[in-house]
Amino acid sequence: MGADNDDMKKAEVSAAARREKEQSKYRETCDGYIKSGLTGNVTVQFLINRLVSMGCEPPKGFISCMDCGAAKAGGGFGVVEEMVLPPSSPNKGYNPNETGGAYAEQAKIRAEKRQCDRTLEDLQAQIDAQKEGKARLRLLPEIFLCQQHLRNETHAHQSMVHELIHAVDHCRTKMDPLNNCIHMACTEIRAENLSGECDWVRELGSGRMKEFAGHGAKCVKRRAVLSLKANPNCKDKAEDYVDAAFERCFKDTYPFDRHPNLR
C-alpha cells in the first residue's frame, strides 16, 4: 500500500512538472504575441493611443498572459472585485481579511482565484451577495489572454483588439456589464464586430458560414449571445438582450471612423 502511494505521488509530481513546462512554453509564446501586438499591430496601437487620449492610459502590465485551464476562450476583460459589507454598515465596504463569518471566508477564497478560474457558480454567488446587501461588486479594467488557447499570432491580436474595445467602452461610458445586460450586450456586439473575429475567412474555416450574405451579423450575434450566457444575470434572456441592442451597437464603430476591416 505504501509503495502504491509513493508511486502515485511520483506520478502526480511528474505530471505537474510536465504541465508547468508546457505552460511555460505557452506563456513565452503568448508574451511574444502581446509584444508584437503592442509594437506592430496598427489596430492595437490605435486603440491603446485612443485610451491614452481619453484619459484612461493603461498601466504597465495591463495586458497579460494567463493559464486559463479548461476555459475555452482567447482572453477576457475585467476582474470582478467583491467588497464585503458588514450588516451594520450597508454602504461601507471593508476588507474580508478583517471580518469573521462564513461569507467573508468564501469571498476571501474567491478573491484568491485568478479571474479565468472563477466559475459560473462563483459569479452567481457574488451577484446573489450583492442583491442580499452582503457585498458590492465592481469591474476593474484588466486584459488577460488565455495562453494555451491561442491558435496563432492573428488570433492573439484579434483577442487583444476585442478586449481593448471593452476597455474603450469602459472608459467612455459608465458601463456596468455585470449588472446591466443591455450594456454587456452592446459592448460584446461591438467587440465581436470590430475585432475581426467574425471575418469571413475565419468563419469559413470553422465550417460555420452557410452563406456569404449577412454572415458577419449572424456571427456577431452568435458570439455575443454566448458571452451573455456566461453572466448569471443575463443568461436566461441572452438572445433578447442581444436583439434589443444589436441595431444600434452593430453600427457603432467608435473609436474608428469606419469598420477597421474597411479602412
Helices and strands as residue ranges (DSSP letters): H 2-40, H 42-53, E 63-66, E 75-84, G 96-98, H 102-111, G 115-117, H 120-131, E 135-146, G 147-149, H 153-172, H 181-194, H 200-206, H 215-228, G 235-237, H 238-251, G 260-262
